[in-house]
Amino acid sequence: MSEQEKIVEYLQSKYGTYLLDKDQVAAEAGKISSTSVDRLRQTGALSSRKVLGQVRFSVTEVARFIADA
């Protein structure tokens, strides 16, 4: 199992979902701020999607970002 797969498994078990909000991503990505998550999203370093008007990040994308960091 790759590091990214382990991170995906951890995030899914911790949050019980496949999509995370900005604050959850900020907490998992090395204690960065939600403003930094917005910057990463705007530069394309972290992809997101809107669900019911709210920005969400897939656990797979967050795991890729953390594993590559």
C-alpha positions as CSV (number, residue, x, y, z in Angstrom):
1,M,0.0,0.0,0.0
2,S,1.4,3.4,-1.0
3,E,1.7,6.4,1.3
4,Q,-1.1,8.1,-0.5
5,E,-3.4,5.2,-0.1
6,K,-2.6,5.0,3.6
7,I,-3.4,8.7,3.9
8,V,-6.7,8.3,2.0
9,E,-7.7,5.4,4.4
10,Y,-6.8,7.5,7.4
11,L,-8.8,10.5,6.3
12,Q,-11.8,8.5,5.4
13,S,-11.8,6.7,8.7
14,K,-11.2,10.0,10.7
15,Y,-13.9,12.1,9.0
16,G,-16.2,9.4,7.7
17,T,-16.6,11.1,4.3
18,Y,-14.9,11.4,0.9
19,L,-15.0,15.2,0.9
20,L,-13.4,17.6,3.3
21,D,-13.9,21.3,3.9
22,K,-11.2,24.0,4.1
23,D,-10.7,23.8,7.8
24,Q,-10.3,20.0,7.7
25,V,-7.8,20.3,4.9
26,A,-5.9,23.0,6.7
27,A,-5.7,20.9,9.9
28,E,-4.4,17.8,8.0
29,A,-2.0,19.6,5.7
30,G,0.6,20.5,8.3
31,K,-1.5,23.0,10.3
32,I,-1.7,25.6,7.6
33,S,-4.5,28.3,7.6
34,S,-7.7,28.1,5.7
35,T,-6.5,31.2,3.8
36,S,-3.5,29.2,2.6
37,V,-5.8,26.4,1.5
38,D,-7.7,29.1,-0.6
39,R,-4.4,30.2,-2.1
40,L,-3.4,26.6,-3.0
41,R,-6.8,26.2,-4.6
42,Q,-6.5,29.4,-6.6
43,T,-3.1,28.5,-7.9
44,G,-4.2,25.0,-8.9
45,A,-1.9,23.2,-6.4
46,L,-5.0,21.7,-4.7
47,S,-8.1,20.9,-6.7
48,S,-11.6,21.4,-5.3
49,R,-15.2,21.2,-6.3
50,K,-18.3,23.0,-5.2
51,V,-21.1,21.0,-3.5
52,L,-24.3,22.9,-2.8
53,G,-22.3,26.1,-3.1
54,Q,-19.6,25.1,-0.6
55,V,-16.0,24.3,-1.6
56,R,-15.0,20.7,-0.9
57,F,-11.8,18.7,-1.4
58,S,-11.7,15.0,-2.1
59,V,-9.7,12.9,0.3
60,T,-7.8,11.5,-2.7
61,E,-6.7,15.0,-3.7
62,V,-5.8,16.0,-0.1
63,A,-3.8,12.7,0.3
64,R,-2.0,13.4,-3.0
65,F,-1.1,16.9,-1.8
66,I,0.1,15.7,1.6
67,A,2.1,12.8,0.1
68,D,3.8,15.1,-2.4
69,A,4.7,17.7,0.2
